[in-house]
């Protein structure tokens, strides 16, 4: 049985003690309410999960490699971002070079983009590049704000080609627009202009009245404004790209937007295609009874009393996020990229959707990549898959 990562075991802030406490109906409801509230509450802080032991420098004084304490993250193959000092520092960390006699993990330092990399605590990230498309790749970037019902949501715009083909890039839960940067060079090479929006309750976008995620069921309205912008700018077709919960948002755009007819193709990376399945996975990871995940889902969709427990202003019908059950509604060609090794969003629904709809789904299964880090482990393959799919 695959060992659970530390992210899995703490993601909902529950554990064995809570599971054992659920011996009465009242206790079960209380724990399910904590489970549900945790799922829909944006994370304000990201804890450090890296320990930099040593930084090695070349003759020019530039950092060339670093030694990390062994962990699931430091031992993961591929290239990653490293943040420290509340994101004042960022480095691009490359492949594993070897190990010290004491078991430390030696990795290449490809670049320090800001700050000074020193021994101490840090945080791993899938964001190998950082900043805007201009900062990351030198691609000219415009800044604008979309007028959502909750306030102005910042967005990046890059332009390419003749301006008739656009893409909307949607990041996931607990992330920001930077999660999507890896796709911008490929899209630019294909002559596709991009708009990368923030949305309600992410750290860049405006807050809703309750400050809670709706798992894509309201966030799609903010993303729909990005489609509207692209159409005003001359788009004749729009491609949608979504990562993690961004995939769930994209699916709601397809189902509910008046602009969905303009969508040409869809790319999903580690997508949430069934929130109930994700909740069941995290119940198992936290050693909770499966019925508590079902109860949490009912609380999310419940009455005013339930909403007081979850903090939601409006009920969330989790069944509307099940795209395995709703597979027959889908019409747009889709590229679905998902790793068997995904510790946060299980790949099962992606694989099942591909099985049910081989007529529209191009399925790319990764064997070894953590959540939405398929690009990190094999950027050449990821970029080739996306390029070939969108070039059709």
C-alpha positions, 0 to 999 in steps of 0.5 A: 500500500502506498504510504500517505504523504504528510500533506494527505494526513494533515490536509483536513486537520483531522486524525485518528483521535477525531475518528475515535471521538465520532461515537455518537451522532452528534459527534459525527455531525461535529466532525463532518462539519469541521471536515466540510468547513476545512474543504471550503475555507481558503488557506491563508498560510502555507507551512514550510515543508523543506529544510535546506541544510547546505547551499553550495556555490561556484567560484563566482559565488552563485548558488549551484546546488543545495542539500535538503533533509530527506522527505517525500518532496525533496526526493521527488524527481523533476524540477520545482520552485522553492520559497522562503522568508514568506515568499520574499525568496524564490529559487528554481530547483533542478534534478537530484544530483546525489546524496550525502553520507548522512542521507541529505538530498543534493539537488541542482539550483538552476537559478535564484530568482529573488532573495538569497538562498541560505540554510534554513526552513523553506517551502516546496512548490510546483511553480518552477517559475515565478511572477507574471509571464513577463517575469518568468519568460519575457512574454509581454504581459498586460495587467487588467481587472475583471469586474466581478460581483464581489469586486475587481479580480486581477488578470494577466493578458498575453497576446499572440498570433492574429488575436482570433484564438484565445485561451483562458487559464484557471488555477486551482484551490489554494493556488494563484495565477502563477500555477498556470504559467507553465502553459504560456510559452506553448500557447504563445508559440501556437499563436494563442493569446492568453487571459489568466484570471484570479477569482473570488477568494483566491489570494489575488481576487476579491472576497465573497460575503462568506469568504468560502470556496464553492468548489467551482459552482460560483467561481465559474462566474468570475472566469466567465468574465475572462471569456467575455473579455476574450470575445470582445478582443476578437476571439473566434475560439477559446481554449480552456485550461484548468488545474485541480479545482480550476478543472472543476471551474472549467467544467462548470463554465462548459455547463453553465456559461452563455459563452460555452459555444465559443470553446474549442478545446479543453485541457485539464491537469489533475482536475477535480471531476468529482468532489465527493471522490476527493472528500472520500479520499481525504476521509481515508487519509485522515482515518475517518469513517467513509460515512463522515465524508458523505455526511460532510457533503450533505452538510455542504448542501444542507439548510440554513442550520447546516450552513451555519456549521460550514460557514457557507452563505449558499448551499453547495450541491456536490453532485453537480461536480460529478462529471463521471455521472454527467459524462453524457453531457460533455461535447468538447474535445478534452485532454486530461492529464493526471498522475497515478501518484496524485496525493490530493486529487485521486486520478480515478475519475479522470481515468473513468471519464476517459473510459466512458468518453473515448470519443472526446477525451485524450487521456495522458496518464502519468505514473510518477508526479504529485498533485498538478506536477506532471509538468515538473517531472517531464516538461518535454512530454507535458508540453508536447501533449498540450501542443499536439492537442491544441494544434489539431 
